[in-house]
Amino acid sequence: MKAFVFPGQGAQFPGMGKALYEENTQAKELFERANEILGFRITDIMFEGTAEELKQTNVTQPAVFLHSVILAKTTPNFAPDMVAGHSLGELSALVANGTLAFEDGLKLVYQRALAMQEACEINPSTMAAILGLADEKVEEICAGITDEVVVPANYNCPGQLVISGSNKGVQIACEKMKEAGAKRAVLLPVGGAFHSPLMEPAREKLQTAIEATAFHTPSCPVYQNVSTTAVTDVAEIKANLIAQLTAPVKWTQSVQNMVADGATEFVECGPGKVLQGLVKKIHPEAEVSGL
């Protein structure tokens, strides 16, 4: 069975989507439609902008989403057996399996980006990647820090867990992780504590937007970051999507469940190759490729 997976923030690069725009009439139409919906020419930033310009959350999230979704929409005979997306990529996956219309997906992504940006400004916060330490140990250390916010945020693959929280909380946790034997504890260049309780203001805003959006029965199951199992029920998809901003991204567990349910081939749909690398670390026997 073939699983299509969609990357999140961090996969962007200058020039992304340019060849797609220039070589495919349908892609060009969708990109231009996106410029209209957003009210600014995001294509100019994607194709000609600097890495710094692309790094702004309100640009990054729609840019990665557009690259991923337009790639899926312009791929002949695109027919996934299952889909999943990493964080932001979950919205791309939901457009790819027909749960969300292209326009609605883009509007939600943009609202999500603005809400997250705002939450970051309310609570200055950060994230760090912890390498070479068991998930249980990372969880235990985070749980032991009670006077600051710090939680496991992204279960990327065995031996790679990202933590998220207040600047001080993450700093204390990083020191404790190194003492416990982590190979590395690296601060990430992000604007805030994504997938932590500090994203609560963004979750509330996104909940309102999600509840006002039309969701449709998907063409195949989505393995969501929060539940990690196959979901086709629209109410459940919505609830998981709302919970996602303050809950951890359980990517390792999602891929393991997709494999258990018969996935043998994983195709990354979007910019970069990050997810192909993670899938290989989670399940070395998997066949991985990119669109």
Secondary structure, DSSP 8 states (H G I E B T S, - for coil): -EEEEE--TT---TTTTHHHHHH-HHHHHHHHHHHHHHTS-HHHHHHH--HHHHTSHHHHHHHHHHHHHHHHHTSTT---SEEEESTTHHHHHHHHTTSS-HHHHHHHHHHHHHHHHHHHHHS-EEEEEEESS-HHHHHHHHHH--SS-EEEEEEEETTEEEEEEEHHHHHHHHHHHHHTT-SEEEE---SS-TTSGGGHHHHHHHHHHHHTS-----SS-EE-TTT-SEE--HHHHHHHHHHTTTS-B-HHHHHHHHHHTT--EEEE-SSSSHHHHHHHHH-TTSEEEE-
